[in-house]
């Protein structure tokens, strides 16, 4: 069987943790930051995990990660 191609756009946005969960970064951190509170901007800096519903879909797109 041929190898499955990795979706490169997905590979750049998501990483797998050691336990196999999918890690992602937050949106809304690129510009127009003056109107957001300091606490919200700090929270957006930290990575987050993909929900269990979306995890299966992401893992299919990055098969060899």
Phi, psi and omega per residue, in radians:
X1 nan 2.495 3.124
X2 -1.268 2.759 3.098
X3 -1.258 2.697 3.112
X4 -1.557 2.392 3.105
X5 -1.360 2.462 3.070
X6 -1.457 2.377 3.008
X7 -1.324 1.883 -3.026
X8 -1.140 -0.573 3.122
X9 -1.133 -0.619 3.122
X10 -1.298 -0.668 -3.123
X11 -1.100 -0.532 3.128
X12 -1.357 -0.380 -3.059
X13 -1.701 -0.416 -3.034
X14 -2.230 2.610 3.050
X15 -2.313 2.652 3.061
X16 -1.646 2.448 3.065
X17 -1.457 3.087 3.138
X18 -1.113 -0.516 -3.123
X19 -1.584 0.011 3.075
X20 1.669 0.075 3.059
X21 -1.378 2.846 -3.093
X22 -1.845 2.174 -3.111
X23 -1.757 2.512 3.139
X24 -2.450 2.874 3.039
X25 -1.821 2.822 -3.093
X26 -1.406 2.699 3.019
X27 -1.545 3.113 3.062
X28 1.140 0.670 3.123
X29 -2.164 0.240 -3.008
X30 -1.707 -0.689 -3.119
X31 -2.733 3.082 -3.081
X32 1.007 0.796 -3.049
X33 -1.580 -0.171 -3.071
X34 -1.157 -0.522 -3.106
X35 -1.467 -0.076 -3.114
X36 -1.752 2.600 -3.090
X37 -1.254 2.767 3.129
X38 -1.046 -0.711 -3.118
X39 -1.158 -0.702 -3.137
X40 -1.143 -0.736 3.137
X41 -1.125 -0.631 3.124
X42 -1.181 -0.711 3.100
X43 -1.106 -0.658 -3.109
X44 -1.195 -0.368 3.119
X45 -1.181 -0.605 -3.042
X46 -1.318 2.507 3.075
X47 -1.210 2.832 -3.129
X48 -2.383 2.921 3.109
X49 -1.727 2.561 3.062
X50 -1.247 2.531 3.134
X51 -1.118 2.773 -3.104
X52 -1.119 -0.470 3.137
X53 -1.203 -0.686 -3.097
X54 -1.559 -0.208 -3.048
X55 -1.095 -0.743 -3.104
X56 -1.098 -0.707 -3.130
X57 -1.137 -0.729 -3.132
X58 -1.163 -0.732 -3.106
X59 -1.116 -0.518 3.086
X60 -1.196 -0.521 -3.087
X61 -1.466 -0.341 3.059
X62 -2.162 1.279 -2.952
X63 -1.193 -0.505 -3.021
X64 -1.885 0.304 -3.125
X65 -1.405 nan nan
